[in-house]
Amino acid sequence: MTVGQNNNAALEALIIGSSAAAAQLRDMIRRVARSNASVMLCGPSGSGKELVARAIHDEGVRAGKAFSAINCGAIPSDLIESELFGHEKGSFTGAHARRIGHFEASEGGTLFLDEIGDMRFDMQVKLLRVLEERTIVRVGSSDVKAIDVRVISATHQDLGAAIADGKFREDLFFRLGVVVLQVPSLASRVEDIPALIRHFQRKMPGEAKCRFDGEALALLMQHRWPGNVRELRNFVERASVLHGGETLGAHDVAILLNPTAALAPRQAAPSSFAAVQASADEPVPAMPHSKAPAPGRPIDLKREIETIELEQIHVALDLADGIISEAARLLTLKRTTLIEKMRKYGVQQQAA
């Protein structure tokens, strides 16, 4: 096998599927990997943008060098500058020692900036200067340090709309997006679902693997997959926990596709595959909350609302794998609003 064939096999093992969308994505990865140009990855949350960034790095001239990833939407706004550029000891409260940032840690390699659309506006200006001058200055220092880092960024947002609204700098977009690569949604490559399921099951013990009959696979390929490949991975893991070693039908799949189905009141089983399809397309029901009070007993409305709100936050964070910006989108809240509510209820904030 030649070196080129080895590279092709490695890329096909990383970007799973034989669909036209998967093949085109692999071809684009090979093309952009040949240069050091900045790449902007656009696509819905859960579609595998970090995986694509890693593939570009591994296929390019910087393979073997450092690859660092940072989620711009998961880091508090007052810490993002230190995370990117580093800081000197004593430069701010809590800075007990010098710390290098992700740019320095990625020297000679690649830095992946995920959810770049969530970066605050003043930091966009500083990032633009770094990309143009190829130098950084640690927080609390005046020393200028040259850097050699390839930057790949990603977003699920419509940056065109953000630019029009004055929330994202157009000049930064052009600097980050020398090449703009669209990562396809799972719904646009549903023929890859069986191969992806096999891939996710590969390291599972035999007794944990599920099988899916024809109607079950048909239903999976008709699902909208709002969480994309991440949602499919979670589905496969959930199926292995609840039905390891079993062969699942359409009704089983319809229940598994609804993460809160086990908490909702049980309904009569559908009488046909068409009925299963209809139930799978219905929106996810709200989480149940405390039972209604006995007649004449006062209702603590504030507590009831807070209980429901907390339950919905937990559900959204679970569906979003702890990614704050994605959970906020599912809840139709601003990211900062969700963070405030999480602090209010003592919900742990997780970095993706």
N, C-alpha and C positions, 0 to 999 in steps of 0.2 A: 504494500500500500504506500503511495507517495505522500509527501508532506501535505500537498493540497487536499488529497483524499482524507487524510487524518483530520485536517481542519474542518472539512465539510462534515465529517462524522461527528466531531465534537459539537459543532454548531447545531446539527440536527438533533443531537441528544439534549441540547439546552433549550432550543425553540421547538417544542413538540408539535407534530401534526403534519399532515400531507395536504392540507387545504391550499388554495391559491394564495390566501392571505398570509399563511405561515411561510410559504415559499418566497413570497415577495418580501416579507420582513427579513428573512435570512439573507436574501440578495442585497437588501439595503444595508444591513449590518456589515456585510463584507465590503461594500463600496465605501461607507463612511469610515470604516476601521483603517483604511489605507492612509488617511491623513491625520493631522493633529487639530483639525477644525473643530470649533465648538459645535455641539449638537443639542438641539432642543427636541425632547421626546414629548409628544402630545398624545393623549389617550385617556380613557376613563380610569378611575381608580380600580385597582385590582387586576389590571390587564397585563401586568408584568413589566413595567417600565424600568424598574431597577435591574431586573434580569437582562433586559435588552442593553442597558448601560454596561453591565458587567461583560456581556458578550462582545460589545464594541471594544472594550478595554482588552479583553483576552485575545481578540482577533487582530489587534493593532500592534504598532511598533513598541507600545509601552507595556505589552504583556510581560508579566513577571515583576513589574514595578508595583508600587503601592496603589491600591484602589480604596478610596474612602467615600462613605456615603453619609449625608446629613439630610434630615427631613426638616425643611425650613418652616413647616407648619406645626411641628411638634415641640419646638424649642421656644421658651419664653422670649419675648421681643427684647428684653433687656440683657439677654445672654447671647444673642445670635452673633454679635460682633466678636465677642471673645471666642465663641465656638469656631468661627471661620478664621480669624486672624491671630488668635492667642492673646495672652495678656502677661504683664509683668507682675511680680510680687508686690502687693500693696496698692495695685492700681484701682481697686474698688473693694468695698466691704466683702469679705469672704475670699479674696484673692491671696491665699496664704503662701503661694509659691508660683514661680513662673510656669506657664503652661503654653505649649505650642498648639496652634489651631489646626484645623483640617487642611488648610492650604499647605502649611509646612509639612504636615504628616503625609501629604500626597506628593511630595517633591519627586519629580521625574515620572509620576504616574498620572492617575485620573481622579478627579473629584466629582462626585455625583451629587447635585443639588436637587433633591426631590421637593415637589410642591413649591417651586420657585414663585408661583403666583401669590403665595401667602407672605412673602417677605415684605416687611414694612418699607415705606417709600424712602425714608432717609438712608436705609441700608442699601437700597437699590443704587443710590448715587455712589456709595463707597465701593460697592461691588463692581460697578462700571469702571471706576478709576483703576481698580486692581486689574481688571481684565485688559484695559488699554495700556497701562504702564508695566504690567507684569511684575509688580512689587507689592509688598504688604508692610504694614506697620502694626506691631502688637499694641493692644490697648495699654496705655500707660507708658509707652516708649516713643522715642523720636527717631529710632534707628530704622532705616529703610532696608528691607531685605528682598533681594530678587528671587523670583519663583519660576519654576518650569513645571506647570501643571496643565493638563488638558481638562476642560470643564464640560461636563454633560449635565444638562438640567432637564427637569420634567415637570409637567403640570397636567391636571385634568380640567383646568379652567379654560374659559374662552378668553385668551389674553388680548385678542382684538377688541373685545368689549371692555376689558379692564383698561386698555390703553385709551379708548374713547372716553371712559369715565374718569380718566386722570388718576387711576390707581396703580398703573404699571407704566414704567418709562419705555417709550418706543425705542430709544437708542439702546437701552439695555437688551430689549428683545432682539434687535438686529445683531447685537454683539454675541448674545447667547445662541441665537438661531441661525448661524451661518448655514447649517443644514437643519431643516425641520423634518423630523421623521414621525409619521403617524403609527402608533401602536394599535392594532385592531382590537375591537371588543370581542369577547367570546361569542356574542350573538352573531357576529359576522363570520365566524369560523366554526359553526356548531358541528361540522363533520369531524373536527378534531377531538370532540368530547370523548369518544371511546379510547383513543390513544392517550389522552390526558388522564383518564381514570386509571388505565393500566400503569401509567408513569407514577401516579400518586400511590398506587397499591404495591409498587415494586418492592419496597423495603418492609412491607407489612408481613407478619407471619401468616401462613396459609389459612389458619382458622379465623383470621380477622378480615380476610378478603370477601367482598360481596360479589355476587353475580347479578346481572340485570337482564331480564327477558326483553323481547322485542318491543313490547308496548312501553316498558320502563325506559328504554333507550330513546324511543320516539318522544316520550314526554320530556325527557331531559333535553332533547334537541329542540323542543318547542318552548322551553322556559326562556324568559327574557334575560336572565343572568345579570341583574343590576350590579352585582359584586364581581362579575367577570371570573377570571381564572382563580382568584383568591376565594370567591364564593364556592366554586366547584371543588377546590381542595378541601374547604371546610365541610362541604356536603359529603365527600368521600370519607373523611375522618369520622363524621357523625354516623354515617351508615355502618362503618366498621365497628364502632362502639356498640350500636344498638342491634345490628343484624349480621355480625360477623359469621361467615360461612354459609349464609342463606342466599337464596335466589329471590330477588325482589321484583315485584310487579309494579304496574303503574300507580296503584293506590298507595303502596308503600312509599314510592318516590314522591308522590304528591304531599304526603305528610312530612317527609324528611326535608322537602324544599321549604317548608314553613317552620323556621326554628322555634316558634312559639306555639306550634300546634298542640304539643303535649300539655300546655298550660291552659288552652282554650277548652270550653265545654265540648265534650265528644258529640259528634253529629253522626247521623246514619251514613253508612258507607254508600258511595255512589253506585248506582246500578249498572253503569256502563263506563267504558273508557272515555267517552265524550264528556260524561259528568265529571270524571277525574280531571280532564283538561280544563273544564270550566272552573273547578274549585282551585286549581293551581294558579289560574290567572287572576284570582281575586286578591285584593290588597291584604297585607299581613294584618291580622286583627290586633287591636290594642291589648297590651298586657292586662290581665285581670288584677283587680285591686281588692281592698278589704270589702267584706260583705256589708250590705246595707244595714243600718242600725234598726233596732226594734222600734215598732210604732211608739211615738211619744218621746223617744230618746233624742237628745239634741245631736246635730251633725256638726262635726269639726271639719268644716269645708276646707279650711286652709291645709289641715293635715292630710285630708283626702287628696287634694290637688298635688301636694308635695310628694306623696307616696307614688302617685301615678307618674309624676315627672321623673322621679328617681329611677323607677322601673324602666321607663322608656330610654333614659340615658344609658343604663346598663345594657339594654338590648342593642342600641345603636353602636355602642363601643365594641360589643361582641361581634356584630356584623362587620364592623370596620377594622377589626383586628387591632383595636387600640389607637388607630390613626385619628387624631382629634379633628382635623379638617374634614375628613370623610364622614365621621360621626355627626358633625355639625350639619353637613349637607343632608344627611338622612333625616335629621330632625328639623330641617329648614330653619336653622339658627345661624347666627354669625359665630365664627370660631371663638371670638373673645367672650361672647355671651355664654357659650357652652362651658368654657374654662371657668367662668365666674360661678356657674351653677355647680360644676364639679367641686370647686373649692367649698361652696356652701354646704354640700352634702358629704364632703370628705371623701370623694371618689378619687382614687389614685390616678394621676396623669401619667400616661406611658408614652415613651418615644417609640416610633415604629421601627 
